[in-house]
Amino acid sequence: MRVLIASGAGGGTSKKSIGKYFHLKEFGEALKKIGHDYKLVREVDYAKGFPSRNLGDWFSKKKFNDLINDYDPDVVFVDRQSHFGLETIKKNIPLFVYLRGHFWMEQEWAKKTIYKGLLMRTVLNLRQKNAEKVFRECQGIFMTADYLEDVIKEHIPNAKTFHFLEGLDASRWYPARGMTLEHPCVGMSHDANWWGKTKEMLTLDEVVKKLPDVHFYWVGDGQYKKQILDKLEKYKNFHYLGFLSYPEKIREYLTEIDVYALPTGMDTTPLSCREAMAMEKPIIASNVGGIPEMIYHEKTGLLVNEGDHETWINSIKYLIENKDVATKLGKQSRELLSEKFNWDIVARKFIAVAEKYVKK
């Protein structure tokens, strides 16, 4: 089977979302191991459309058509619900969509925050219309967290949904020296792209203040970065590192930190958490969305309810003061990663679904 994989999802703590591209390549290699062919492309190189600033992008389909004619895929797999998916549907090629998050909640938060003007609302509504057409007419939606099934069915009742716990090649994540941080320290590695997720970082205002001997490091970027830095950079023990090259510097960063933290108002099974699991780091994360599907409280990490700064404080102190517990949680999280978030298993499940739609 020839699988065309189009990477287009935004976000991630490395420029141009290279982290997501990097892991889709791992997916492709897992397909290759079981006898299938793949081609990985960046979707914006082949299909854009409105609201691209280049009017030619709205109408020209030559690059996309050439790609399809040259590679002749049996199926297409996209991680963004946009023009690449729409063009695939027009070609009558089986299309599968990978949904990493709560698309509709992201839309609502965008309307409440950055997309308030009439023009931007129009752009947002068109994007949602395109996305929902892709969801309705694709052959299946692969979900990164079980809780998304009810969310999808609420908006697209007839959608075919499949569980897809995105893998991670743990062999690529190993101790790498090269970065020096102040200790004890807590590390975070996530972007501030939509307020529904990002606002929970404000809970750290009390946490950073009440733990002056603990250093907090944040890697990431995003349109709400300023709102977070305005609150937290006033503390001498909070350090913003910006972007780090992926995966080399992220690997060094995760090697150096004592505890990994993910304060978020909404998430699925975040890539940054899986990377920390692979590096055997003790994890503290918000008890929201799909996170409890990967962080089992007191087994592979610690969970904290939204807005509960006292539990954040106590959890951080506990892991720093009890290194044996921290080590145990880290080892158990890597074991779970290898068992549950395994590309070989994911690839076989994908082929089992996709082959039903391949034209004989």
Protein Blocks (a to p, Z undefined) as FASTA:
>chain_A
ZZddddfbggdjbehhlmmmmmmmmmmmmmmmnopacddddfklmogbjabfblklmmmc
klmmmmmmmnopabdcdfbdcfklmmmmmnopacddddfbdfklmmmmmmmmmmmbfklm
mmmmmmmmmmmmmmmmmmbdcdfbfklmmmmmmmmmmbccddddddddfklpccdehiac
dddddddddddfbfklmmmmmmmmmmmmmmmmbccddededjklmmmmmmmmmpmkbcce
bjaddfklmmmmmmmpmbdcdddfbdcbdfklmmmmmnopacddddehjllmmmcghklo
ccddehilmlmmmmmmmmmmmmmlmmmmmmmmmmmmmmmmcfklmmmmmmmmmmmmpcZZ
